[in-house]
Structure formats: structure tokens, C-alpha cells
Amino acid sequence: MGKTQPIKSIDDVRMWESIEREQLELMACCNCHKFRYPPAPICAECLCMETEWKPVSGKGKVVSWVVFHRKYFDDFPPPYNAMTVRLEEGPLIVTNLTGPEPEGSWIGREVKLEYVVHDGRKQHAARIVD
Ligand SMILES: [Zn+2]
């Protein structure tokens, strides 16, 4: 087992820095203006190599979720959750729920990103707000 750690690359270091500042920014295409997430050197829509960075609201809806009861990482002792959120700007991100777990399905619930300290570094987490 090991710990989870960001693997920063030239394409996503700005995203990791925005998480440290608690204002998530995602890469977007300078030509077609679509978000490019995960960050990549070329736009999958128009093949443009120019990029811009845009802040996102942190608001979104839960698309899927899971609670793991098996240990995969030393810094995530079970049980722990993971969820996919569609941000209101469009991109899908994987994060963790913070705050109380709702009864029943989490799908479709409205969330807002917050920032938590995990193993000495900041990461985003989503709180249900509806
Ligand atoms: Zn593009």
C-alpha cells in the first residue's frame, strides 16, 4: 500500500496551485473555449494547442458515488467515499464527499466544492447543499 499523491506535470501544475489557493481553475481551449479536463496539451475538440485557465464555481451535481470498504491507500482508511460531480461549467471531476452522508442515493444531489487538508496538502471535497 502507498499513499495518494498528486503527480504534477507541466500541464496541470496550475490546477494544483489553484487547489492550494482554494479556488479551483481548470484548463480551457483558447480557440473553442471548451474545458480541457484532465489538463492536456491539445484540445480534443479542435486540436488547438493554446490554453487559458478559468476559475470554476465549484457548484455541481453528483453523477455517481461509491463507498469503499476495502483499503487501497494508506491515507484513505475504509470506509471512505469517492464521487463524480458534473460541475455547472460542464467538466466531470472526481472528489470525496465531506459532511454528513445522505440517506439513499446521492445521485443528482447538488454539491459545492470545499477545500480540506488531506495528509498535509489541500484537496477539494464536495458538500451536499440541497
Ligand atoms: Zn478547442
Backbone and ligand atoms as CSV (ligand in chain L), in Angstrom:
chain,resi,resn,atom,element,x,y,z
A,1,MET,N,N,0.844,-1.191,0.000
A,1,MET,CA,C,0.000,0.000,0.000
A,1,MET,C,C,0.882,1.244,0.000
A,2,GLY,N,N,0.376,2.277,-0.575
A,2,GLY,CA,C,1.049,3.561,-0.580
A,2,GLY,C,C,0.039,4.651,-0.323
A,3,LYS,N,N,0.543,5.853,-0.330
A,3,LYS,CA,C,-0.342,6.997,-0.133
A,3,LYS,C,C,-0.669,7.618,-1.480
A,4,THR,N,N,-1.827,8.274,-1.530
A,4,THR,CA,C,-2.184,9.020,-2.730
A,4,THR,C,C,-1.401,10.324,-2.725
A,5,GLN,N,N,-0.888,10.705,-3.879
A,5,GLN,CA,C,-0.176,11.969,-4.015
A,5,GLN,C,C,-0.416,12.514,-5.408
A,6,PRO,N,N,-0.567,13.834,-5.513
A,6,PRO,CA,C,-0.679,14.395,-6.864
A,6,PRO,C,C,0.619,14.172,-7.629
A,7,ILE,N,N,0.502,13.823,-8.885
A,7,ILE,CA,C,1.660,13.737,-9.767
A,7,ILE,C,C,1.557,14.938,-10.696
A,8,LYS,N,N,2.316,15.982,-10.359
A,8,LYS,CA,C,2.191,17.239,-11.093
A,8,LYS,C,C,2.987,17.191,-12.385
A,9,SER,N,N,2.346,17.704,-13.436
A,9,SER,CA,C,3.025,17.788,-14.730
A,9,SER,C,C,2.953,19.226,-15.228
A,10,ILE,N,N,3.645,19.500,-16.301
A,10,ILE,CA,C,3.659,20.850,-16.864
A,10,ILE,C,C,2.246,21.304,-17.246
A,11,ASP,N,N,1.359,20.361,-17.560
A,11,ASP,CA,C,0.010,20.722,-17.984
A,11,ASP,C,C,-0.944,20.986,-16.824
A,12,ASP,N,N,-0.647,20.471,-15.636
A,12,ASP,CA,C,-1.641,20.614,-14.568
A,12,ASP,C,C,-1.121,21.282,-13.295
A,13,VAL,N,N,0.122,21.763,-13.298
A,13,VAL,CA,C,0.645,22.381,-12.082
A,13,VAL,C,C,-0.205,23.587,-11.664
A,14,ARG,N,N,-0.725,24.339,-12.636
A,14,ARG,CA,C,-1.566,25.499,-12.288
A,14,ARG,C,C,-2.855,25.056,-11.587
A,15,MET,N,N,-3.406,23.911,-11.994
A,15,MET,CA,C,-4.605,23.404,-11.330
A,15,MET,C,C,-4.294,23.074,-9.865
A,16,TRP,N,N,-3.162,22.401,-9.634
A,16,TRP,CA,C,-2.804,22.049,-8.250
A,16,TRP,C,C,-2.576,23.314,-7.423
A,17,GLU,N,N,-1.965,24.342,-8.030
A,17,GLU,CA,C,-1.758,25.607,-7.313
A,17,GLU,C,C,-3.099,26.266,-6.987
A,18,SER,N,N,-4.071,26.156,-7.890
A,18,SER,CA,C,-5.386,26.761,-7.625
A,18,SER,C,C,-6.093,26.039,-6.488
A,19,ILE,N,N,-5.877,24.749,-6.358
A,19,ILE,CA,C,-6.456,23.999,-5.238
A,19,ILE,C,C,-5.831,24.488,-3.930
A,20,GLU,N,N,-4.527,24.726,-3.938
A,20,GLU,CA,C,-3.870,25.254,-2.729
A,20,GLU,C,C,-4.441,26.619,-2.355
A,21,ARG,N,N,-4.846,27.420,-3.355
A,21,ARG,CA,C,-5.437,28.747,-3.105
A,21,ARG,C,C,-6.935,28.658,-2.815
A,22,GLU,N,N,-7.499,27.469,-2.895
A,22,GLU,CA,C,-8.923,27.222,-2.637
A,22,GLU,C,C,-9.831,27.915,-3.646
A,23,GLN,N,N,-9.398,27.988,-4.889
A,23,GLN,CA,C,-10.225,28.492,-5.988
A,23,GLN,C,C,-9.857,27.684,-7.225
A,24,LEU,N,N,-10.583,26.577,-7.409
A,24,LEU,CA,C,-10.241,25.661,-8.495
A,24,LEU,C,C,-10.302,26.359,-9.849
A,25,GLU,N,N,-9.232,26.217,-10.619
A,25,GLU,CA,C,-9.174,26.677,-12.003
A,25,GLU,C,C,-8.928,25.466,-12.880
A,26,LEU,N,N,-9.609,25.445,-14.028
A,26,LEU,CA,C,-9.413,24.357,-14.978
A,26,LEU,C,C,-8.951,24.924,-16.310
A,27,MET,N,N,-8.200,24.118,-17.014
A,27,MET,CA,C,-7.691,24.493,-18.328
A,27,MET,C,C,-8.844,24.542,-19.328
A,28,ALA,N,N,-8.771,25.501,-20.222
A,28,ALA,CA,C,-9.753,25.591,-21.298
A,28,ALA,C,C,-9.006,25.910,-22.588
A,29,CYS,N,N,-9.689,25.697,-23.690
A,29,CYS,CA,C,-9.116,25.929,-25.014
A,29,CYS,C,C,-9.268,27.408,-25.391
A,30,CYS,N,N,-8.201,28.026,-25.882
A,30,CYS,CA,C,-8.256,29.423,-26.322
A,30,CYS,C,C,-9.079,29.593,-27.602
A,31,ASN,N,N,-9.236,28.523,-28.367
A,31,ASN,CA,C,-9.934,28.621,-29.646
A,31,ASN,C,C,-11.431,28.352,-29.494
A,32,CYS,N,N,-11.796,27.175,-28.977
A,32,CYS,CA,C,-13.219,26.818,-28.879
A,32,CYS,C,C,-13.773,27.064,-27.470
A,33,HIS,N,N,-12.900,27.374,-26.529
A,33,HIS,CA,C,-13.250,27.756,-25.159
A,33,HIS,C,C,-13.868,26.617,-24.331
A,34,LYS,N,N,-13.777,25.377,-24.815
A,34,LYS,CA,C,-14.274,24.257,-24.022
A,34,LYS,C,C,-13.234,23.893,-22.962
A,35,PHE,N,N,-13.736,23.415,-21.823
A,35,PHE,CA,C,-12.812,22.996,-20.788
A,35,PHE,C,C,-12.052,21.768,-21.252
A,36,ARG,N,N,-10.815,21.685,-20.829
A,36,ARG,CA,C,-9.937,20.581,-21.180
A,36,ARG,C,C,-9.538,19.916,-19.869
A,37,TYR,N,N,-10.361,18.956,-19.425
A,37,TYR,CA,C,-10.087,18.301,-18.166
A,37,TYR,C,C,-10.198,16.799,-18.326
A,38,PRO,N,N,-9.186,16.042,-17.906
A,38,PRO,CA,C,-7.958,16.485,-17.273
A,38,PRO,C,C,-7.125,17.357,-18.223
A,39,PRO,N,N,-6.286,18.235,-17.632
A,39,PRO,CA,C,-5.470,19.116,-18.464
A,39,PRO,C,C,-4.638,18.316,-19.464
A,40,ALA,N,N,-4.545,18.848,-20.672
A,40,ALA,CA,C,-3.823,18.160,-21.743
A,40,ALA,C,C,-3.235,19.199,-22.688
A,41,PRO,N,N,-2.186,18.839,-23.407
A,41,PRO,CA,C,-1.526,19.838,-24.268
A,41,PRO,C,C,-2.301,20.192,-25.527
A,42,ILE,N,N,-3.272,19.356,-25.927
A,42,ILE,CA,C,-4.016,19.587,-27.172
A,42,ILE,C,C,-5.510,19.451,-26.908
A,43,CYS,N,N,-6.306,20.339,-27.489
A,43,CYS,CA,C,-7.759,20.278,-27.350
A,43,CYS,C,C,-8.312,19.087,-28.135
A,44,ALA,N,N,-9.118,18.262,-27.465
A,44,ALA,CA,C,-9.713,17.098,-28.130
A,44,ALA,C,C,-10.811,17.514,-29.104
A,45,GLU,N,N,-11.318,18.732,-28.982
A,45,GLU,CA,C,-12.399,19.198,-29.855
A,45,GLU,C,C,-11.881,19.804,-31.151
A,46,CYS,N,N,-10.841,20.651,-31.047
A,46,CYS,CA,C,-10.401,21.412,-32.226
A,46,CYS,C,C,-8.898,21.303,-32.497
A,47,LEU,N,N,-8.186,20.536,-31.675
A,47,LEU,CA,C,-6.746,20.280,-31.815
A,47,LEU,C,C,-5.885,21.517,-31.578
A,48,CYS,N,N,-6.451,22.566,-31.032
A,48,CYS,CA,C,-5.690,23.774,-30.721
A,48,CYS,C,C,-4.736,23.480,-29.557
A,49,MET,N,N,-3.550,24.060,-29.607
A,49,MET,CA,C,-2.570,23.848,-28.536
A,49,MET,C,C,-2.496,25.031,-27.564
A,50,GLU,N,N,-3.264,26.089,-27.829
A,50,GLU,CA,C,-3.256,27.247,-26.939
A,50,GLU,C,C,-4.237,27.015,-25.797
A,51,THR,N,N,-3.873,27.479,-24.617
A,51,THR,CA,C,-4.726,27.232,-23.452
A,51,THR,C,C,-4.959,28.514,-22.672
A,52,GLU,N,N,-6.020,28.475,-21.906
A,52,GLU,CA,C,-6.307,29.510,-20.924
A,52,GLU,C,C,-6.788,28.795,-19.673
A,53,TRP,N,N,-6.779,29.518,-18.564
A,53,TRP,CA,C,-7.233,28.935,-17.298
A,53,TRP,C,C,-8.418,29.729,-16.804
A,54,LYS,N,N,-9.452,29.007,-16.379
A,54,LYS,CA,C,-10.674,29.667,-15.919
A,54,LYS,C,C,-11.042,29.155,-14.538
A,55,PRO,N,N,-11.427,30.061,-13.637
A,55,PRO,CA,C,-11.958,29.598,-12.353
A,55,PRO,C,C,-13.332,28.974,-12.557
A,56,VAL,N,N,-13.648,27.974,-11.746
A,56,VAL,CA,C,-14.982,27.362,-11.787
A,56,VAL,C,C,-15.682,27.652,-10.473
A,57,SER,N,N,-17.016,27.591,-10.526
A,57,SER,CA,C,-17.819,27.975,-9.363
A,57,SER,C,C,-17.705,26.983,-8.209
A,58,GLY,N,N,-17.410,25.737,-8.532
A,58,GLY,CA,C,-17.420,24.693,-7.502
A,58,GLY,C,C,-18.798,24.105,-7.276
A,59,LYS,N,N,-19.801,24.627,-8.005
A,59,LYS,CA,C,-21.160,24.096,-7.887
A,59,LYS,C,C,-21.353,22.985,-8.916
A,60,GLY,N,N,-22.087,21.952,-8.515
A,60,GLY,CA,C,-22.335,20.861,-9.442
A,60,GLY,C,C,-23.334,19.875,-8.879
A,61,LYS,N,N,-23.470,18.757,-9.593
A,61,LYS,CA,C,-24.397,17.704,-9.172
A,61,LYS,C,C,-23.675,16.357,-9.178
A,62,VAL,N,N,-24.059,15.504,-8.248
A,62,VAL,CA,C,-23.468,14.176,-8.139
A,62,VAL,C,C,-23.943,13.319,-9.311
A,63,VAL,N,N,-22.977,12.710,-10.013
A,63,VAL,CA,C,-23.272,11.816,-11.132
A,63,VAL,C,C,-23.172,10.365,-10.677
A,64,SER,N,N,-22.181,10.062,-9.839
A,64,SER,CA,C,-22.050,8.712,-9.296
A,64,SER,C,C,-21.292,8.780,-7.974
A,65,TRP,N,N,-21.405,7.728,-7.191
A,65,TRP,CA,C,-20.725,7.708,-5.893
A,65,TRP,C,C,-20.521,6.260,-5.469
A,66,VAL,N,N,-19.573,6.077,-4.565
A,66,VAL,CA,C,-19.279,4.749,-4.042
A,66,VAL,C,C,-18.682,4.913,-2.648
A,67,VAL,N,N,-18.933,3.944,-1.796
A,67,VAL,CA,C,-18.259,3.873,-0.502
A,67,VAL,C,C,-17.396,2.616,-0.528
A,68,PHE,N,N,-16.080,2.802,-0.392
A,68,PHE,CA,C,-15.149,1.677,-0.398
A,68,PHE,C,C,-15.025,1.101,1.003
A,69,HIS,N,N,-15.095,-0.216,1.094
A,69,HIS,CA,C,-14.936,-0.893,2.374
A,69,HIS,C,C,-13.644,-1.709,2.402
A,70,ARG,N,N,-12.827,-1.525,1.375
A,70,ARG,CA,C,-11.542,-2.198,1.289
A,70,ARG,C,C,-10.446,-1.146,1.239
A,71,LYS,N,N,-9.315,-1.441,1.846
A,71,LYS,CA,C,-8.216,-0.485,1.877
A,71,LYS,C,C,-7.400,-0.572,0.591
A,72,TYR,N,N,-7.304,0.575,-0.112
A,72,TYR,CA,C,-6.478,0.666,-1.311
A,72,TYR,C,C,-5.276,1.574,-1.089
A,73,PHE,N,N,-5.403,2.551,-0.199
A,73,PHE,CA,C,-4.334,3.509,0.070
A,73,PHE,C,C,-4.216,3.698,1.580
A,74,ASP,N,N,-2.977,3.886,2.035
A,74,ASP,CA,C,-2.751,4.057,3.469
A,74,ASP,C,C,-3.420,5.312,4.013
A,75,ASP,N,N,-3.545,6.358,3.180
A,75,ASP,CA,C,-4.126,7.609,3.670
A,75,ASP,C,C,-5.642,7.676,3.468
A,76,PHE,N,N,-6.255,6.596,3.028
A,76,PHE,CA,C,-7.714,6.523,2.938
A,76,PHE,C,C,-8.192,5.233,3.613
A,77,PRO,N,N,-8.191,5.229,4.949
A,77,PRO,CA,C,-8.664,4.015,5.623
A,77,PRO,C,C,-10.155,3.811,5.375
A,78,PRO,N,N,-10.585,2.581,5.160
A,78,PRO,CA,C,-12.010,2.329,4.906
A,78,PRO,C,C,-12.835,2.486,6.180
A,79,PRO,N,N,-14.112,2.795,6.050
A,79,PRO,CA,C,-14.796,3.101,4.802
A,79,PRO,C,C,-14.537,4.557,4.386
A,80,TYR,N,N,-14.397,4.766,3.080
A,80,TYR,CA,C,-14.282,6.128,2.556
A,80,TYR,C,C,-15.051,6.191,1.237
A,81,ASN,N,N,-15.379,7.397,0.848
A,81,ASN,CA,C,-16.216,7.554,-0.341
A,81,ASN,C,C,-15.452,8.233,-1.462
A,82,ALA,N,N,-15.955,8.069,-2.648
A,82,ALA,CA,C,-15.495,8.807,-3.824
A,82,ALA,C,C,-16.727,9.093,-4.661
A,83,MET,N,N,-16.709,10.213,-5.338
A,83,MET,CA,C,-17.870,10.555,-6.155
A,83,MET,C,C,-17.449,11.343,-7.380
A,84,THR,N,N,-18.261,11.219,-8.412
A,84,THR,CA,C,-18.071,12.005,-9.620
A,84,THR,C,C,-19.111,13.114,-9.613
A,85,VAL,N,N,-18.640,14.325,-9.839
A,85,VAL,CA,C,-19.510,15.502,-9.851
A,85,VAL,C,C,-19.403,16.165,-11.217
A,86,ARG,N,N,-20.562,16.499,-11.807
A,86,ARG,CA,C,-20.543,17.328,-13.010
A,86,ARG,C,C,-20.663,18.772,-12.569
A,87,LEU,N,N,-19.577,19.530,-12.780
A,87,LEU,CA,C,-19.602,20.952,-12.444
A,87,LEU,C,C,-20.590,21.684,-13.336
A,88,GLU,N,N,-21.145,22.771,-12.844
A,88,GLU,CA,C,-22.119,23.505,-13.658
A,88,GLU,C,C,-21.492,24.040,-14.945
A,89,GLU,N,N,-20.168,24.162,-14.972
A,89,GLU,CA,C,-19.477,24.589,-16.194
A,89,GLU,C,C,-19.284,23.431,-17.176
A,90,GLY,N,N,-19.582,22.190,-16.760
A,90,GLY,CA,C,-19.511,21.054,-17.678
A,90,GLY,C,C,-18.574,19.919,-17.330
A,91,PRO,N,N,-17.349,20.203,-16.868
A,91,PRO,CA,C,-16.426,19.092,-16.633
A,91,PRO,C,C,-16.886,18.151,-15.521
A,92,LEU,N,N,-16.478,16.888,-15.642
A,92,LEU,CA,C,-16.683,15.891,-14.589
A,92,LEU,C,C,-15.415,15.828,-13.760
A,93,ILE,N,N,-15.566,15.896,-12.438
A,93,ILE,CA,C,-14.406,15.748,-11.565
A,93,ILE,C,C,-14.682,14.647,-10.553
A,94,VAL,N,N,-13.628,14.023,-10.090
A,94,VAL,CA,C,-13.733,13.011,-9.034
A,94,VAL,C,C,-13.272,13.654,-7.739
A,95,THR,N,N,-14.081,13.516,-6.706
A,95,THR,CA,C,-13.772,14.124,-5.427
A,95,THR,C,C,-14.338,13.228,-4.324
A,96,ASN,N,N,-14.335,13.720,-3.117
A,96,ASN,CA,C,-14.879,12.991,-1.976
A,96,ASN,C,C,-15.963,13.827,-1.339
A,97,LEU,N,N,-16.941,13.161,-0.756
A,97,LEU,CA,C,-17.981,13.869,-0.013
A,97,LEU,C,C,-17.419,14.290,1.335
A,98,THR,N,N,-17.695,15.523,1.732
A,98,THR,CA,C,-17.397,15.965,3.082
A,98,THR,C,C,-18.723,16.316,3.732
A,99,GLY,N,N,-18.800,16.172,5.028
A,99,GLY,CA,C,-20.063,16.408,5.709
A,99,GLY,C,C,-20.857,15.119,5.803
A,100,PRO,N,N,-22.073,15.222,6.320
A,100,PRO,CA,C,-22.865,14.010,6.539
A,100,PRO,C,C,-23.260,13.314,5.251
A,101,GLU,N,N,-23.249,11.980,5.292
A,101,GLU,CA,C,-23.700,11.202,4.141
A,101,GLU,C,C,-25.219,11.194,4.119
A,102,PRO,N,N,-25.809,11.425,2.932
A,102,PRO,CA,C,-27.275,11.410,2.853
A,102,PRO,C,C,-27.820,9.984,2.899
A,103,GLU,N,N,-29.072,9.874,3.242
A,103,GLU,CA,C,-29.761,8.586,3.166
A,103,GLU,C,C,-30.062,8.289,1.701
A,104,GLY,N,N,-29.997,7.031,1.302
A,104,GLY,CA,C,-30.347,6.657,-0.066
A,104,GLY,C,C,-29.303,7.090,-1.071
A,105,SER,N,N,-29.749,7.230,-2.316
A,105,SER,CA,C,-28.823,7.566,-3.398
A,105,SER,C,C,-28.361,9.026,-3.307
A,106,TRP,N,N,-27.113,9.250,-3.686
A,106,TRP,CA,C,-26.561,10.605,-3.714
A,106,TRP,C,C,-26.720,11.213,-5.109
A,107,ILE,N,N,-27.098,10.419,-6.092
A,107,ILE,CA,C,-27.126,10.873,-7.484
A,107,ILE,C,C,-28.124,12.021,-7.658
A,108,GLY,N,N,-27.664,13.059,-8.331
A,108,GLY,CA,C,-28.496,14.218,-8.601
A,108,GLY,C,C,-28.474,15.269,-7.509
A,109,ARG,N,N,-27.857,14.951,-6.383
A,109,ARG,CA,C,-27.802,15.940,-5.293
A,109,ARG,C,C,-26.882,17.095,-5.686
A,110,GLU,N,N,-27.259,18.294,-5.273
A,110,GLU,CA,C,-26.444,19.471,-5.558
A,110,GLU,C,C,-25.329,19.573,-4.529
A,111,VAL,N,N,-24.128,19.890,-5.026
A,111,VAL,CA,C,-22.966,19.989,-4.146
A,111,VAL,C,C,-22.219,21.290,-4.419
A,112,LYS,N,N,-21.381,21.633,-3.473
A,112,LYS,CA,C,-20.476,22.780,-3.623
A,112,LYS,C,C,-19.115,22.318,-3.129
A,113,LEU,N,N,-18.079,22.643,-3.907
A,113,LEU,CA,C,-16.733,22.249,-3.507
A,113,LEU,C,C,-16.257,23.067,-2.322
A,114,GLU,N,N,-15.585,22.380,-1.428
A,114,GLU,CA,C,-14.861,22.998,-0.328
A,114,GLU,C,C,-13.430,22.485,-0.428
A,115,TYR,N,N,-12.592,22.953,0.447
A,115,TYR,CA,C,-11.196,22.522,0.424
A,115,TYR,C,C,-10.835,22.006,1.806
A,116,VAL,N,N,-10.213,20.846,1.831
A,116,VAL,CA,C,-9.845,20.207,3.088
A,116,VAL,C,C,-8.358,19.887,3.037
A,117,VAL,N,N,-7.766,19.769,4.221
A,117,VAL,CA,C,-6.368,19.346,4.291
A,117,VAL,C,C,-6.365,17.831,4.415
A,118,HIS,N,N,-5.646,17.206,3.495
A,118,HIS,CA,C,-5.537,15.750,3.489
A,118,HIS,C,C,-4.060,15.388,3.442
A,119,ASP,N,N,-3.582,14.741,4.475
A,119,ASP,CA,C,-2.201,14.273,4.522
A,119,ASP,C,C,-1.213,15.416,4.228
A,120,GLY,N,N,-1.500,16.596,4.792
A,120,GLY,CA,C,-0.589,17.719,4.676
A,120,GLY,C,C,-0.732,18.564,3.423
A,121,ARG,N,N,-1.703,18.265,2.585
A,121,ARG,CA,C,-1.903,19.065,1.379
A,121,ARG,C,C,-3.399,19.317,1.217
A,122,LYS,N,N,-3.732,20.369,0.475
A,122,LYS,CA,C,-5.151,20.663,0.255
A,122,LYS,C,C,-5.685,19.843,-0.902
A,123,GLN,N,N,-6.952,19.510,-0.785
A,123,GLN,CA,C,-7.667,18.896,-1.900
A,123,GLN,C,C,-9.111,19.348,-1.825
A,124,HIS,N,N,-9.800,19.246,-2.956
A,124,HIS,CA,C,-11.209,19.624,-2.913
A,124,HIS,C,C,-12.037,18.459,-2.403
A,125,ALA,N,N,-13.183,18.816,-1.871
A,125,ALA,CA,C,-14.178,17.855,-1.417
A,125,ALA,C,C,-15.522,18.528,-1.632
A,126,ALA,N,N,-16.579,17.739,-1.769
A,126,ALA,CA,C,-17.892,18.307,-2.093
A,126,ALA,C,C,-18.849,18.082,-0.932
A,127,ARG,N,N,-19.579,19.142,-0.623
A,127,ARG,CA,C,-20.609,19.065,0.412
A,127,ARG,C,C,-21.979,19.174,-0.240
A,128,ILE,N,N,-22.896,18.330,0.167
A,128,ILE,CA,C,-24.267,18.396,-0.366
A,128,ILE,C,C,-24.942,19.642,0.196
A,129,VAL,N,N,-25.550,20.423,-0.701
A,129,VAL,CA,C,-26.127,21.699,-0.293
A,129,VAL,C,C,-27.628,21.804,-0.587
A,130,ASP,N,N,-28.249,20.773,-1.183
A,130,ASP,CA,C,-29.689,20.904,-1.470
A,130,ASP,C,C,-30.526,20.305,-0.343
L,1,ZN,ZN,ZN,-10.631,23.685,-28.698
